[in-house]
Amino acid sequence: MESDQKWLFDHGFRVEVEEEAPDLFWTHLIHRESPEGRAPKYGRGPSADQSIESARRRYEVEELAEAPD
């Protein structure tokens, strides 16, 4: 299975994960071709991996118009 981080990279974004609290992580998307293009706090979750997964799901729904499974 393809990792969510790799999937986002393949769709043009690097990810940065920020830990705001012990069980609150935010994933920020950074456009690969234009690093000044950022989508802060794009995904959140109780772990880094879950916040990246949340960002992928949000991108799929908002940008690709895919319904979640």
C-alpha positions as CSV (number, residue, x, y, z in Angstrom):
1,M,0.0,0.0,0.0
2,E,1.3,3.4,-0.9
3,S,2.0,5.7,2.0
4,D,-0.1,8.8,2.4
5,Q,3.0,11.0,2.5
6,K,4.3,9.5,-0.8
7,W,0.8,9.9,-2.3
8,L,0.7,13.6,-1.4
9,F,4.3,14.0,-2.8
10,D,3.2,12.4,-6.1
11,H,0.3,14.9,-6.2
12,G,2.8,17.8,-5.8
13,F,3.2,18.4,-2.1
14,R,5.7,17.9,0.6
15,V,4.4,17.5,4.1
16,E,5.5,19.1,7.4
17,V,4.1,17.7,10.6
18,E,3.8,19.9,13.7
19,E,3.0,18.5,17.2
20,E,0.8,21.1,18.9
21,A,0.0,19.0,22.0
22,P,0.8,15.4,23.0
23,D,-2.2,14.1,21.1
24,L,-2.7,16.8,18.4
25,F,-0.6,16.8,15.2
26,W,-1.1,19.1,12.2
27,T,0.0,18.4,8.7
28,H,1.0,21.3,6.5
29,L,1.2,20.9,2.8
30,I,4.0,22.7,0.9
31,H,3.8,22.9,-2.9
32,R,6.8,21.2,-4.4
33,E,7.3,23.6,-7.3
34,S,6.4,26.8,-5.4
35,P,7.5,26.4,-1.8
36,E,5.8,29.6,-0.8
37,G,2.5,27.9,-1.7
38,R,1.5,26.4,1.6
39,A,-1.7,24.9,3.0
40,P,-1.2,25.2,6.8
41,K,-3.1,22.9,9.2
42,Y,-4.5,20.9,6.3
43,G,-4.8,17.6,8.2
44,R,-5.0,16.8,11.9
45,G,-4.9,13.7,14.1
46,P,-3.7,12.2,17.4
47,S,-0.5,11.0,15.7
48,A,1.8,12.3,12.9
49,D,0.7,9.4,10.6
50,Q,-3.0,10.0,11.3
51,S,-2.6,13.8,10.5
52,I,-1.0,12.9,7.2
53,E,-3.8,10.5,6.4
54,S,-6.3,13.2,7.3
55,A,-4.6,15.6,4.9
56,R,-4.7,13.0,2.1
57,R,-8.4,12.3,2.7
58,R,-9.2,16.0,2.7
59,Y,-7.3,16.6,-0.5
60,E,-9.1,13.7,-2.2
61,V,-12.5,15.1,-1.2
62,E,-11.8,18.8,-1.8
63,E,-9.5,18.7,-4.8
64,L,-10.2,15.5,-6.6
65,A,-13.9,15.3,-5.7
66,E,-13.6,11.7,-4.5
67,A,-16.0,10.4,-1.9
68,P,-14.3,8.8,1.1
69,D,-14.5,5.0,1.4
